Amino acid sequence: MSDDRPTLTRHEVAHLANLARLAVTEAELDLFAGQLDVILGAVARIGDVAAADIPPTSHAVPLTNVLRPDEVRPSLPRDEVLAAAPSVEDYRFRVPRILGEEE
């Protein structure tokens, strides 16, 4: 495995620190350049792993859908629920507007 990627420069580390609004010293630029270069190299090696025969997964263990099927069940009457609401309009709950709407 060869590492053909360019190394991270002090200038690039300074630029990243500026973007992150971090104040770093000249000594830290050298230190961080080396450390970040090692991290980027490790991340680049992940792409070298032969994983073509491994299917993509979203979880480490298989999951089973635990949702129950939809069933119509009795509920409170609409009039009774709306009678307890602080504000009703057009047979619906009235709530304060939180987003501007074009009219």
C-alpha positions as CSV (number, residue, x, y, z in Angstrom):
1,M,0.0,0.0,0.0
2,S,1.5,3.3,-1.0
3,D,0.5,6.7,0.3
4,D,0.5,9.0,-2.7
5,R,-1.5,11.7,-1.2
6,P,0.2,15.1,-0.5
7,T,1.0,16.0,3.1
8,L,-0.9,18.7,4.9
9,T,1.0,22.0,5.0
10,R,1.3,24.6,7.8
11,H,-0.5,27.0,5.5
12,E,-3.5,24.6,5.1
13,V,-3.6,24.0,8.9
14,A,-3.6,27.8,9.5
15,H,-6.4,28.1,7.0
16,L,-8.4,25.4,8.7
17,A,-7.8,27.0,12.1
18,N,-9.0,30.3,10.8
19,L,-12.1,28.8,9.4
20,A,-12.8,27.1,12.8
21,R,-12.0,30.4,14.5
22,L,-9.2,28.8,16.5
23,A,-6.1,30.8,17.6
24,V,-3.0,28.6,17.2
25,T,0.6,29.4,17.7
26,E,3.4,28.8,15.3
27,A,4.5,25.8,17.3
28,E,1.0,24.4,17.2
29,L,0.8,24.7,13.4
30,D,3.7,22.3,13.1
31,L,2.3,20.0,15.7
32,F,-1.2,20.0,14.3
33,A,0.0,19.6,10.7
34,G,1.8,16.3,11.7
35,Q,-1.2,15.1,13.7
36,L,-3.8,15.9,11.1
37,D,-1.6,14.3,8.4
38,V,-1.6,11.1,10.4
39,I,-5.4,11.2,10.9
40,L,-6.0,11.9,7.2
41,G,-3.7,9.0,6.3
42,A,-5.6,6.7,8.5
43,V,-8.9,7.8,7.0
44,A,-7.5,7.3,3.5
45,R,-6.5,3.8,4.3
46,I,-10.1,2.9,5.0
47,G,-10.8,3.2,1.3
48,D,-8.1,0.5,0.7
49,V,-10.1,-2.1,2.6
50,A,-11.4,-4.8,0.3
51,A,-15.1,-4.6,1.3
52,A,-16.7,-5.2,-2.1
53,D,-18.3,-8.4,-0.8
54,I,-19.7,-6.9,2.4
55,P,-23.2,-5.5,2.0
56,P,-23.9,-2.0,3.3
57,T,-25.6,-1.9,6.7
58,S,-27.2,0.8,8.9
59,H,-26.9,-1.2,12.1
60,A,-24.4,-3.7,13.5
61,V,-27.2,-6.1,14.4
62,P,-30.3,-6.9,12.4
63,L,-33.4,-5.1,13.5
64,T,-37.0,-6.1,13.2
65,N,-39.8,-3.6,12.7
66,V,-41.5,-3.4,16.1
67,L,-44.4,-1.1,15.0
68,R,-47.9,-2.4,15.4
69,P,-50.3,-2.3,12.4
70,D,-52.6,0.6,12.1
71,E,-56.0,-0.1,13.5
72,V,-59.1,2.2,13.9
73,R,-59.8,2.5,17.6
74,P,-62.3,4.6,19.6
75,S,-61.1,8.0,20.6
76,L,-62.5,11.1,22.2
77,P,-65.2,12.9,20.3
78,R,-63.9,15.9,18.3
79,D,-66.3,18.3,19.9
80,E,-65.1,17.3,23.4
81,V,-61.4,17.7,22.5
82,L,-62.0,21.1,20.8
83,A,-64.0,22.3,23.8
84,A,-60.9,21.9,25.9
85,A,-58.6,23.7,23.4
86,P,-57.6,27.3,24.3
87,S,-58.5,28.5,20.8
88,V,-60.5,27.0,17.9
89,E,-61.0,28.2,14.4
90,D,-62.9,26.4,11.5
91,Y,-63.4,23.3,13.7
92,R,-59.6,23.0,14.2
93,F,-57.0,23.9,16.9
94,R,-55.9,27.5,16.4
95,V,-52.2,28.0,17.1
96,P,-50.0,31.1,16.9
97,R,-48.2,31.6,13.6
98,I,-44.5,30.9,13.9
99,L,-43.4,31.1,10.3
100,G,-44.1,33.9,7.9
101,E,-46.5,32.9,5.1
102,E,-47.0,34.5,1.7
103,E,-50.6,35.4,1.1
